[in-house]
Amino acid sequence: MRVVAGRLAEARVYLSYCLAILKPGVEVPVFAEPLPFVGQLDELNTDDLTLIVDEGRRQFDRQRTDLERMRSRATTLVTIGLAEVGLLAGGARHAFTHGPIPTAAWSISGLLVVLGLAGAVAVLTCQAVLGRTDTAAIAYLPSPLLPLTALAYAQQMSVGEETVRTRLTVLRDAVLLLVLSALIYAAGWPFTN
C-alpha cells in the first residue's frame, strides 16, 4: 500500500483520491503502513486458533460494513453537492454583476463544492483494499490448516483497518468542503441585493 505521511498528508491523500477518479484502477494511498503481525501462534490450542479465525471473519465483515456505510453516506453527499452546484449556477448571474465580494464568494464556493463532490465520488468509486485470506490458496497449504488460517487472518486485518480509517477521513473532508462552500456562498449572498 502506498503511504502518504508528513506535511499536509491529509490534503495530499484527499487530492490523490480526487485524481483517482480520472484514472481507474490506480492505487489510492493510506495514512500509515498496516501494522505487521509479529506474534507467535505456535503455543495456542485449537480453541484459541478457532477464536482467532472467527474474530478475523467478524473484523473483516465489520470492515466491509463500515465501507458500505461510507458509500451510502457518500451517495447522500453527492446528492447534496449536486444541489449546491444547482444553487451556485442559479446565483451566478447575481454574483458576477454585484462587485468583487460576491464574485469572490461565488468562485471560492464553486471551487470547494467541486472538491467536495470529487471526494465523495472517490469514496464511492475507488477500489478499497481489504486484507483477506484466499480460500483457494489455503486449500493448497499443508495440514493442519487451522494454524495457518489463523496466522493469515492475524496478518491481514490491519490492511483493511487502514483503508477504512483513510476513507473515513476523506469522507469527513468532503463534508467539510461542502459545508464551507455553502457557508461562504451564504456569506456573500447579502452583497448581491
Order of alpha helices (4+ residues) and beta strands (2+ residues): alpha-alpha-alpha-alpha-alpha
